[in-house]
């Protein structure tokens, strides 16, 4: 009975943990890294094809984004997550596959001008995303689900994103039973639309995030509607556009909620029903999923509007941009407008085109409404970059750069402490993950010295024996080094097929000698056919 830490250890993105119990391997999240990767991540303790289950806390790509790669390398188990997360993953994973394919095509087109360039392959394909989506099992909040003998789980609404959850995991192996709680990303109580985080009362071991473990959002209730209205008014008065890099799922819907109020109360003067563009096909589809799950996930204020027949995230002047032609046309429309586009950290997607058309304009405003990871284009702009590269072109940063301070999907330090202190008895140990290096260290120190909680921030590769309650292997930080160029294309598929074959062989241990002999003969015949 072991817990291995793989990703988002002393880092914020790429969340992944692995549970080993009763011969089964269970991943909790398998996320994509965004921005600068500071430390090397350990390899999974087994081949991807040997993973039996995945538990997914929520649909954000830093928690879900590598699941199709898992499938591409032979995983054929089941992915358990909440109903809303399952619906969101359908659009987000397809979108990830599409973006990677487009970026690989663009890089290969550019590389043709270089004599020593190697072909670039996407991390995974649309077929891999579709295959993974078919493995997803939707679960309701607060429902205990038995994965297999000795493993039960329950998803609890943690208020970070539509469908987000902390996950309780009950493990039994022989005469040893332990309960783990994975916090996922803990929500901010000040968020609009969604319910506040629910708490869990009992756990032996807790694995919790620490994104904002060293700071507070604000001591006062912030008037986001008023702040946003002021920014829009000032920008429109100068004849500029308000460009909002926004996560397509979650933050976009919150901004729409605020703008509906702004329009209803006529807080922006002189511009009538000013146009608001949501330029992201994924955001458009996600908004529909929000409405489908309003009864289970919306807070009381949002539900009160629904009961009155009012759509909390729609209003006159809202324009949904789906096609690339519709997206391109936005920047040729001279009317002052609000443009909401993904990605939220400006790393990919249509937002980069809108930045190209607006960053150099002193009359425009670029408004950041979410966390910007180290190494991302968004972080560089927020920290005062004077120029940036977009599509191979240097763009001067002359636009006004603003942030809606405190508007975060993550709990701040007080919110994190409130969540962990809600356990009736202190857990045996709290593992602090999903935070920048210094933040993990300071939050551990805070929990230990101020609250008497046994806390530890593991580095990737650390193995904890859940039965004995002791570290089996304590990893040390390994700075990222340049990786060899990975196998690509069809040969990569062949390697993945080989991994899957090996996993199937291992899983058939204990079968009848007759069946094993037949299987061995089939494998031998296949090898004879291809051996050169």
N, C-alpha and C positions, 0 to 999 in steps of 0.2 A: 504494500500500500504506500505509494509514493506520489509526490507532487514535484514536477520539474518546471522551472521557470524558463520560458523561451523568449518572449518578446515584451516590449514596453517595460523593461526593467532598467531603472535610472534613465528612462526615455519616455516620451509621451505617446508615441504612436507604435503601431505594429503589435498590438496586444495578443498574447498567446501563452497559455499554460497547459500542461499535460498531466492528467491523472492516470496512474497505473493501479488497477485494483482487480483482483481475481482473474488475472490473465487478460483483462480488457484494457484498452487504451482510449482515453477520452480527452479530447481537446476542449478547452474553454476559450473560444474566440480563435480566429486565425487572420489577423489584420495586416493590412498593408502599411509599410512605413512611409511617412510623408515628411518632406523637408530633409535636413541633414541627419544621417544615421551616425551617431557618435560612437557607439560600441558595436562590436560584432555580436550577432545573435547566434546562440547555440543551435545546432541541428536538432530536429525532432529525435526523440530517443528510439524511434522505430521508423521503418519505411512508411510513407504515406498510405500505402495500401493496407497496412496493418492497423490503422486507426479505425476503431469500431464506431465511435460516436463523436459528434461535435455539439457542444452547448454554446449558443450564441447569445450574448447579452443584449446586443442591439445592432442595427443595420449600418451604422457609420462604417466607412471603408477601412478606418484604422482598426476596426474589430472584425470586419467581415471580408475585406477586400481580397484576401488570398485564398478564400475557400475554393474558387474555381481551379486554382493551381493545385490544390489538394486533390481535386477530382482528376485533373490532367495527369497526375502522377499515380493514379490507381485507387484512390479512396472510393469506396462504394458503400460506406455506412450511412447512417442517418444524421441529419442536422436538426436538433430540437431548438426551437425558439418560439417567441410569442406570435400570435396570429398577425398582429400589425407588422412586426418585424419581418415575418415571412413575406407579406405583401410588398413591403418596401425593398427587401432583398431582390425580388424579382426585377425591379426596375434598376436598382443601384448596381447590381452585379452585371447586368446586361450593359449598362452605361459604362462601367469600368472596362469591360471587354471592348466596347466600341472605341473608347478614347485611346486605349492601348494600340488597337489596330491602326487607327488614324495617325497616331504619333509615330508608330513604326514605319508606316508608309511615307510620312513626311521626312523622317530621318534617312530612309533609304534613298529617297529622291535627292536629298541634299548630298548624300554620300557618294552618289555616282560621279561627282566632280573630283573625288579623292581617289588616288590610285591604290592606296592601301586600306581602304575602308572595308569593313566586314558587314554582311547583311544583318539587319536588326530584326529580331522576331518579337512579337508581343509576348508578355509573360504568360498569357493564356488566351484562348480563342473564345468566340461567342458560343461555339459548341460545348466548350468546357463549362461556361457559365450556365448554359441551358441544362447540361447534365447535372450540375450541382443543385440547381433550383429544384429539379425533380426529386432530390433526396431530402428536401426540407419537410419537417413535420411540425405543423402549427400547434401551439399549446395555449390554453387560456391562463390568465393570471390566477394565482392562488390554487391551482390544481396540482396535486401530487401525481407525478408521472413515473412509472417504473420502467427504467431503461432496459434492465436485465436483472438477473439474480444478484442481489447485493448492492444495487445502485438505484436510488430514487432521487428525483429532482423536483423543485418547485420554483416558478418564476414569480417575482414580486415587483410591482410597478415602482420604479425608482425615479421617475419624473424627469429624465434627461432628454428623451426623444420619444416620439410616438412609438409605443411598443417596447421601450427600453426596460430592462429588468436587472435586478440583482438575482443571483441564482443560489438557492440552497441545494446542497448536494449531500445526501446521506449515503455513506459507504460502509459496507460490511464485508469482511474477509475473515473466514474462520470465526473465532470468538472475539474479534476486534471490530468495533463500530466507531466511526468518527463522522462528525458533521462539519462540512466546509461551507463557507458563504463567500461567493465572489460578488463584490459590490457592483461590477460593471462601472459605468460612468454615473456618478451620483448627481441628480438634478439640482438646479438652483431654485429655491423657493419663490424667487421673484419672477419666474418665467410666466408669460401669458399662455393661455390656451390649455396647457397640460396640468394635471394634478401634481401636488407636491410629493416628494419622495415618501414612500412607505418604509417603515423600519422593520428589522428582524430582531427577534428577542434572544435567540440561542445559537451558539456556534462553538465548536472546539477551535477551529482555525478560520481566520478571516483574511481574504486577499482583497485589498482595497486600493482604489485609485487615489492619487494625490496631486492632480493637475494644478489646482490652486491651493496647495497645502502651505504656501508661505505668504498668502495675501488675502485681503478682504475686498469684496466688491464695493461696498459702500455701507456706511452706518445709517444712511437715510434712504427712504423710499424714493427712487429716482422717477421723475416724470418723463418716461421715454417718449410718450406721445408729444409732449411739449417740446422736448429737445429735438426730436425728428422734424417737427413742424417748423421750428426755428431754422434748422439747417436747410430745409427745402425752400423756405421763404427767401433766405439770404442768397441762395444759389440762383433761384429763378429770377430774382430782382436784377442779378448781374447778367442774365441771359444764358446761364450755363445749365448743365445737366448734373443730377445727383446719381452717381454710379455706385451701386452697393454690391461688392463681392459677397456672396452669401451662399451658405450651404443649401443645396436644393431641398434637402429634407430637414425640416425643423425651423431653422432660422428664417428661411423665406416666408413660411407661413406666419411666423411671429411678426415680421415686418408688415405683411399684408394686414394683420390684425390691427396694428398701430395705425396704418394709413387709412383703414376704414374709419377709425375714430377721428382722425384728422379731417377727413372729408365730411363726416357726419356733423362735426362741430365747426366746420368752415374755418379752420385755424390757419390755412394758407390763403392770403387775400390777393385778389386780382388775377388769378389764374384758373378760375372756374373748376371744372372737373379735369384737372391736369392729368396727362397720360402717365400711366404706370405700366411699364413693360416687365413681365416675367419672361426673361429670355433663357429658358432652359426646359427642354422637353421633359426632363426628369422631374423638375420642380412642378411642372403642370400636372404630371401623373401623381406625384406625391401629394399634392394638394387634394386631389380626388380621394386618395387613400385616407388622408386626415379626416375628411368628411364621412367616409364609410365607418370610421372607428370612433366617432365623436362620443358615443354613449359610454364606451369603456374607458376612454382616455382623457376627455376634456374636463376642465375644472368647472366649478359651479357658475362662474361668471360667463364663460363661453356657452355652457349648456342653457343658461337663462336666455341668451340671444337665440339659440336654436329653437327653444320652446316658443319664442315669439315669432318664429318664421324668418329670422334674420340670419343670413350666412355670415359668420364672424370673420371670414377671410375673403370676402368679395365685395365689390363696390363699383359704381359707375366710373368709367375711364380706365378700368383694368384691361390690359391687352396681353394675351398669351401668345408668345412667339414659339412656334414649333419648328418650322422649316428653316434651313440655312438662308434662304432668300429673305424670309421675314426678319431674321436676325440682322442680316446685312442692311436692310432698309432702315432699321432703327437709327443708325448713325447718319443717315441722309435726311432725316426729319429734323428741321431746325427748331421746332417748338421745344421750350424747356420741359424736361421730363425726368422721371425717376426710372432708372434701369437697374433691375435686380437680376443678377446673373451668377452662375456657378463657374469655377469652383470658389469656395469661400476663402481659400488661401492663395488664390490666383495662380495655381500651379498648372491648370489645364482648363480646357473648355472655352466657352464663348466669352467669358469675362475678359480674357486677354485681348480680344478684338476691341472691346469697349474701352479698355485701358489705353490701348494704342490710339484711339480716337479722342480720348478725353484727358489723359495725364498731362499733355502739353498745354492744355487750355487753362489759363488762370481763373476764368470765370466758372469752371466746373468744380465739383466736389467729389472726392472719392471717400466714401463713408464705410469704414470697417465695423462690422457688427459681431465679430467672433474671434476666437483664439487664432493666432498666427504662429505656427511652429517655426522653430529655428531653421534657417536655411531656405525658407519659402520666399517667393516673390512678395507675397503680402507682408511678411515680417520685414523685408528690406525696405518697402515703401513706408511702413509705419515708423520705422526707426530713422527715417529721414534721408533715404537715398536721393541723390540729385538727378540721377538718370538710371534707366533700366533697359535691358535688352528684351525686345519682343519681336518674334519672328525674324531674328537676325538683324533687326534695326535698333539703333540706340534712340530711346525716347526720353526727352527732358521731362522732369517732374516739376511742373509749374502749377498744377491744380492744388486746391486746398485739400489737405489730408486730415480727416476727422475720425474719431472713434466714438461709438456709443458706449461709454464706460459702464461696466457692471452688467451689460447685457450678455450674459453667458449661460450656456446650457449646463455648465458645471457648478457644483456647489463650491463656495469659497472655503477658507480654512475653518471658519465657525460651522459651516454646514457639514463639512467632513467630520468634524469632532462630534457634532450633534448626532450624526448617523452612527458612528462607532460607539458612542456612549449609550445608545439606546438598547444595547444588549443587556439583559438583566444581570448576567454575570460576565466578568471580563473574560474574553477568549483566552485560550492558552497562549496564543501568539497571533499577532497581526502582521501580515506581510504587506509592506507598502510598495506599490508599483505605479506605473502610469504617471510618472512625474519626471521633470527634468532632474538631472543628477543632483544638483544642490538642494532642490526642493524635497526629493525623497529623504535625503539626509536630515534636513532641518525638521521635516514632519515626524520622522522617527524620534528625533530628540525631544520634540514637543510631547508626543504621546507618552514617552517613557518618564520624562522628568516632571511634567505637569499633571499627568493623569494616571501614572502608575501602570500603564499598559505595556506589556512585553511586545516590543515592535522590532521589526527587522526589514531592511530594504535589500532584497537579493539582487545579484547581478545575473544576467542571462547564463544559463547552464547550471545554476544552483539546484540541488536535489534535496528535498526534505522528506524524511521517512515519517509518514503520518502515524504509523503504529507505535514507533518508539518515541516520537516527539523530538527527534534529533536530526540535525543536518547530516546528510549522508555525503554530500559534496558541496563545498562552498566555493563558488566560482569567483574569479577575479575579473575586473574589467579589462577587456581586450579592445584597444582602439581599432576602428575600421581600417582594413587594408584593401587594396585593390584586388578584386576577385578575377579569377580566370574567366575568359569568355565562355558562357555556358553552352552546352549542346543546344542546337536550334532545330526548328522545323520538324520534319518527319523523324529524324534520328532521335530527337527528344521524346517523341511519342513512343518510339521503340524502347528506349530506356525505361519509360514509365510503365510500359506493358510488361517489361521484365521484372520490375519491382512488384507489380501486381501478381504476377505468376508466383514469385517467391513467397508473397504473403499468403496466397491460396494454399501453397504447399505446406507452410507452417500451420495454417488453420486446420489442415486435414490430418495432423498428427493424432494418432489414436483410432483412425478409421481401420476398416478390415484390411488384412494383408492382401486379399484379392483385389480390392478397389485401389489400394496404394500401388500394387504391382502394375495394374492397368494404366494408372495415371503416369507412373514412371516410364512405361513403354511409350506412351504418347509424347511425353516430353523428349525422350531420347530420339524418337523418330523425327520430331520437329528440329532438334539440334542437328541430326544427321543431314537433313535436307538443306540447312543453311550454312553448315560448316564449310569453310574454305581453307 
